[in-house]
Amino acid sequence: MLTPTAIARPTPREFIVLAAAVMSVNAVAVDALLPALAAIGTAVNAGEDNRRQWLITAYLIGFGISQLVYGTLSDHYGRKPLMLAGLAIYACFAAASAFAGRFETAIVLRVLQGCGGGISVLAVSIIRDRHSGDSMVRVMSLAFLLFLGVPIFVPSLGHAILVLSSWQWVFAAIALFGALLLAWVALRLPETLPPERRMPLSPRAVSRAFADVLSRRESLGYTLASTALVGALFGIVTSGQQLFANVFRAPEVFPLVFGTVASCVALAALLNGRAVGRFGARRTSHAALMGYLLVASVHAGVACSGLERPWVFTVLQSALMFCFGLMLANFGSLAMARLAHVAGTASAVQSLVINVGGALIGILIGQRFDGTAVPMTLGSMACGLMALAMVLVAEHGRLFRPVAVPMQVAG
C-alpha cells in the first residue's frame, strides 16, 4: 500500500521543475516589477525618479539577509516548514504591496516580501538532500537551465499586465505565483531532510563559517569580487528602465532588451561547463573578467561621448552579461574550494554578503542616474576593477593559474 508520503512524492521531472520554481521567486519579484516602476513611483508619491529604485533594492536587502536564517533553521527544523512559511510571507506581502499608498509603506512591504523570498536558498538544499554526485550535478544543471528562462520572459509579462490593467495587478500576479507555489510545495513535496540528518542549532557553527569565509584569502577575495559584479548587475537593473523611458523614450522596448541581455547570461551558463572542463575554473573566469573590463570600458567611452543608442546599449550589455555569466558560478566555486567542512553555512554566509553588498552597490550606482547612461557604465567599469583587485588578492597577484585545489559545487 502506498503511504501518503509516497503518493505526494513528485516525479523526477516534476521535482526539477519545482526546484527551478523555488529558485525563481526572486526573479519574478524583481523582473516583473521593472516595467511598472514609473507607475508605482507616481502612485506611492516616491518623489524624484531615482527614489523608485528603492522598490527593487528594498526587496534585495530583505532577500539577502533572510537567506542565512532559512539555511540555518532548515538544517534543524527541516526544509518544508521553512519553505511554506517563506512562501506565505512572500505571497502575503506581495498582495499587500498592491494597496500601498505611501512610498515608505511600499518600501517596508518590499523588504518583508524579500524576507519571504529568501527561501530560494533552499532549492539547492532540497536537491542536495535527494541527490549526490553526478546525479546532483545533472539535476542542478536542469533546474538552473529552467530558472534562466524566467528573467527572459517575466519583464514582458509585467509589461503586458501594465498595458492591459494597472500596476496593482503586477503585484497580484507575483502574489498569485507565490500562492500557487505554496500549494504545490504543500501538496507535492515531502520533507527531504530526514530527522536523523538534522543538526542542532549552533551559533558557534555560524560564527565559525563567518570566520572561515572572512579570514581565508581565497574565499574572501572571490566573495568580494562576486559582490562587486552583482553590484554592477543591480545597478543596471535599478536604472535600466529609467534609461529606456526617460532617455531613449522607448519604455516598451525595455522588456525585450532585458530578455535579450538575460539570454546571454543563460548562454554563458550553458557553455560554462564545457569551458571549465577544458580550461579550468580559474582560467575561464579570469579570461571572462578581462573581457568584462574591456566591454565595460568601451561602453563607458560610448556613453561619455554621447553616442549611446538602444541598439548599442543592447549589444554591449549583452556582451557584458555573457562575461558575467562565465564568472559568477566559477567565482562561487573558487570561494568554496577550501570550505568543505562548513559548506552549507559558508555558502549562506557568502550569499548574504554578495546579495546585501551587491544591493547596496547597485543602489549607489542607480542613485547617480542623471538622464544618461554614464553613471551606469562607469559603475560597471568601477565594479569590474574592484573585482579584478579582489581576484588579485585571492590569487596572490597572479591570474590564470591552474586549479590548485579540488573544485566543488558551491552550495
Secondary structure, DSSP 8 states (H G I E B T S, - for coil): ---HHHHH---HHHHHHHHHHHHTHHHHHHHTTGGGHHHHHHHTT--SGGGGGHHHHHHHHHHHHHHHHHHHHHHHH-HHHHHHHHHHHHHHHHHHHTT--SHHHHHHHHHHHHHHHGGGGHHHHHHHHH--HHHHHHHHHHHHHHHHTHHHHHHHHHHHHHHHS-THHHHHHHHHHHHHHHHHHHHH----S-GGG-----HHHHHHHHHHHHHSHHHHHHHHHHHHHHHHHHHHHHHHHHIIIIISS-GGGHHHHHHHHHHHHHHHHHHHHHHHHHH-HHHHHHHHHHHHHHHHHHHHHHHHTT---HHHHHHHHHHHHHHHHHHHHHHHHHHHTT-GGGHHHHHHHHHHHHHHHHHHHHHHHHTT--SSSHHHHHHHHHHHHHHHHHHHHHTTT--S----S------
